[in-house]
Amino acid sequence: MASESVRRALLRGLYAVTPDGGDTETLLARAGDCLAGGAALLQYRAKNAAADAALVQARALARACRSSGAIFIVNDSVDLALAAGADGVHLGRDDMDARSARARFPAGIIGVSCYDDPERARAAAAAGADYVAIGSVFASPTKPGAPRAPLDRIAAARAASGLPVAAIGGITLENAPRLVAAGADMLAVVSALFDAADVRAQARAFARLFEPSSANGDDAKAQRRAV
């Protein structure tokens, strides 16, 4: 397993988040295009899937991420993350708390949604989280009623926690550069990625916002495979 410092250093780039619903074949095809386009992380989010179907999908996505050198995160469920062989889990306010998740998943990457509140980021870091998420930064078609988080909350969350920060909510190629400029380490994207006519090209365009030199990129992929 990679060290904690190495794991956190890898938390940068396009963070593809799967949409709810859809058949397994389509999900895996589009997720594969995201990975081929350069997604650094992929989160499996399937709040409405049956438990057996979710496990099948999550295990398949875990294999795809391992093959591409990306980090695989499961939303909400530590149990599913462990059963699927995921690299980590992402937790919201109604899920297991980060301290308990760390106890259950000591080697896992733990992410925590902090919404528009940097103080949640401070608490998440104290509880053992590896990264935090701020949003909805823009109006989101996935969660239209979500409270909006001003862009300055990204830097505030980083300062409060000392952790990498993922921006989420309503992110498009047009507004994404503003988030990178505001200090976002990761861009968590759902609709603008999975609904694109060419998912691979869209992922590539997002990934280029973080693009290092080709040599560093190869090193990062090698490190991700060690997570």
N, C-alpha and C positions, 0 to 999 in steps of 0.2 A: 504494500500500500504506500502511496505517496505521503510525504509529511504534510502536516497541517498547513505550513507556509506555502508549499508547492501547490496544494489543492486550491488554496485561496487565490494564488497568483493566476491559476487557470480560469478563474471565474470572470471572464471578460469576453465580450463579443455578442453575437446574435444568440438569443435564448428563445428557441422555437417552442411554442406551447400549443399542444394539440387541441382542436375544438371538440366540444361534446358531440356525440352522435356520429353516424356514418358507419359504413361497413369496414371490416378489418382490412380487406384488400386495398380499398381506397386510402385508408389511414396509413398503412405501411408504405404505399407508393408515394404519398405526399410527404410523409416523414423522411423517406429515403431521399427525396428530392431536396428537402431542407438540409439534410446532412451533406449531400453531394455539393450543395451550394455554399457550404461553409459554416453551418450552424455549429457553435461551440458547445451548446447545451441543448438538450431536448427534454421538455417536461410532458409527461403523460397526464392529461387532465380528462377524466371521464366520470363525472359525477353521477351520470344516469346509467352507466353500464352495469350489467349483471356481474356478480363476483367472478364467475367462471370465465366469462368473456373478457373481463378486465385483466385477469391473470394471463390469459393467452396473449392478448395484445401487448401487455406490459413486458412479458418475456421476449416477445418478438422484437419490440423496440429496444430492449436492453441489448440484444444481440447485434442489432443494426448499429447502435451507438458504439459498442465495443469495436466493431469492424471499422468504423470511420474515425475512431479516436475521440468521439464526443462524450460529454458527461450526460448521464441519463438520470433524471429526477422524476419521482412520482409525486403527484399532488395529493395532499390530504392524509394519505394512509401509510403509516410506518409498516404495518403488517404487509401491505401489498408491495411496498418497496423492498422489503426483505425477501419476500417470496419470489419476486421477479428478478432478484439479483441486481437491483438498481444501485447507482452510485450514491443516491441520497433521496431526501424527501423535502417537499415544500409545504409549510404549515400556515394556515389562516387562523383567524381569531377563534373559530369554532372547532379547531382541531387540537390534537395533543399539544401540550406546551413544549417549548424547545428543550427544557431541561430533562423532561421525561423522555423525549425523542432521542436525546443524546445518550441517555442511559440504555435505551433499547437498541440503538444503532450507533455504537461508539466510533466506528470507522467511517460512518456516512457523512455526506455533505448535508447540512441542515440549513434550509432557507426559511425565512419568516416574513410574512406580509406585514408591513407596518403602516399601510394606507397613507395618511397624510401627516403622520405623527412621528417625528424624529426620536421622541422619548421611547417609543416602542422599540426603535432600533437599538438604543442604549440597553434596554432590558434584554433584548434578544441576544446581544453580544455577551452580556453577563451570564446568560443561560446556556451559552455554548454554541450559538449559531455561527455559521460560516459566511452567510451573506444575508442581506435584507432586501425587501422589495418596497418601492414607493410608487403609489398610484391609486387612482387613475390619474395619470398626468394630462390626458386629453379625454374628451368624450369617447366612451367605449361602446362599440356595438355589442360586445360580449357581455358587459355589465353596465347597461345604460343608466342605472340608478346609483352607480358608485360615486362617492364623494370625490371631488377633484383635489389633487395635490399640486400646489404651485411648484414650479421648477426649482425654486430655491430650497425646497425640502430635500432634494437629492443630495446637495452638498451638506445640508444640515444633518441628514441621516448618516452620512459618511463620517462627519466630524464627531457625532455623538457616539457612534459605534466602533469606528476604526475598521469597518468591514466593507467589502465590495457591495455596491448598490445596483440593483436591477430596477430600471424604470419600466412600468407597465401601464397599459390602458390607452387605447386609441392611437397607437404608434403607427405611422406610415413613413414611407421613404421621404415624403416632403417635410415632415416635422422631426424626423429622427436626428438630423444634425444638431438641432437645438438641445436635445437631451444629452448627446455626447459632449457638447460644449458645456453643459451644466454639470458634467462630472459623472454621468451614468457609466458604470462599468459594463453593464449588460442591458440589452434592449429585449424585453420579453414581448413577443409579437404573436398574435393569433390570427385574426381575420386578414390583415394586410399581407400575410404570408400564405396561409392555407387556402384562401379564396382567390389567390392570384391565378391568372391564366397560365403563367409559366412559373411554377413554384421554385424551381431550381434557380432560374435567373433572378427572381425576387430575393431569394435567400442570399445569392451572391452579392447583390447590390447592398443589402443590409450589412453583410459581413465585411464588405470593403470599407465601411466606416471605421472599422477597427484594424484594418489590414496592416500587419507588421511586414518586415522584410521577409522574403521567401524562406530564408534560412531560419529565422526565428519562428516562422509558421510551422516549418517541419519539426523543430524542436518542441513546440507546444503540442503538436499532435502526438509526438512520441511520449511526452509527459502525461497526456490525458489517458493514454492506454495503460499507464501505471496506476491510475486512480482506483 
